Each structure stands twice: as structure tokens, then as C-alpha cells.
Amino acid sequence: MGTYRSKPKVIEATQFKGIEEIPNGVFVETLFSDPADFGGGRWYSVYYVITIHGQKTYVQFGDWIITEQDGIRHYPCKPDIFEKTYEPVD
């Protein structure tokens, strides 16, 4: 078994800060809750991206939305992981 290092790569990413600034690639789905959950039900929104594998992956405020290599699909990354993995490019 050998030891390997990943190749450096440059990514495009935007932090999901809230509904006022929904990044490209983030979709909104409006749902109605089960009346048993909220005492009569209510409308709420969830946010998601579609990954390169075609999966719907939910995102939360503060997550970083990273653009896949194809330039079309995206995936979320939690802020603490993003900070440990990436640094700004000048």
C-alpha cells in the first residue's frame, strides 16, 4: 500500500446565507407539514441542490455550495469542513 496526496484543485463556491441570496444551483421546495407535527400543519420551505449523481441533497443556512467539475451540478459542504479544506485564491 502506498501513500498518496490529492491533487490541488480550484473550486467555485458560495455560502448559503439565507433566502435573500439564494446561490445559483440551490432549489426551493415548499411543503406542508403533517398537522400532527405542528398542531394544524403549516407551510415551510426546504432548500436543496442536485449532485453530480442526480441526488437531491438538502442544504442549510451557512453551508457552502460547491460547483462540481461539470459546472452544472453542486454539492453542500458544512462551514467547519470547508474552512479546514479550502483557502481563498488570490
N, C-alpha and C positions, 0 to 999 in steps of 0.2 A: 504494500500500500504506500502511495506517495503522498506528499503534502502539496496542496495547490492554493493559489490565491486567485480571487476573481479579478477579471479584467476591469480596469477603470472604465466607467461609462458616465455620460452626462444625461440627466433626465430633465423632463419638464414636469413641474408640479405646482399646484395651487392649494393653499389651505382653505378648507371649507369653513367659513366664519359665520355663516348664518343665511337666512332666507333672503336678505337684501342683496347678497352677492353669491349667486349660485354659479359655481365654476362650470365651464364647458365640460360636457360628459356626465354631469350629475342630473339624474331624473327625479321627478317628484311623483309620488303616488298618494292619492288621498283615499283614506279608508274610513269606515265607520266601525267603531268598536262594538264589541258584544255588550248589550245592555247590562248583563250581569257584572261586567268588569267596572263600569263607571256609573252604575245606578241610572240607567236610562240610555246609555250609549252616547257617543259624541264623535264628531269628525276630527281626524288628525292626519298629519302628513308624515310620510317617511321618505327618505332620500336614498338613492342607490346609484351604483354605476354598473355597467356591463363589462365584465372582464374579457380578456382575450379568449377565454374558454367558453364564452357565452353565458356565464353565470351572473345572476343578479346578486350583487353584494351590497349590503346596506352600509351607509356611512353616517357618522355623527358629526356634530359641530366640533371643529378643531382638528379633524382628520385631514391629512394631506391627500390630495387626489393626484396620483401619478399617471402620466400618459404612457401607455405601452409603446413598444417599438414600432407598431403598425401605425401609430399616430391617430388611431380611431378609438380604441378601447382604453379603459382606465382601471386602476385598482386603488383602494384606500390603504393608507399607512397611518398608524397611530403616531401622535406627535413625539412621544418619547423614543420610539424606534426610528422615526425619521431623523431626529436630532443626532442619534448615535451613528446612523448610517450615511447621512449626506451632509455636505457643506456647500455653501454658496460658491458659484463660479464667477470670477470677475469678468 
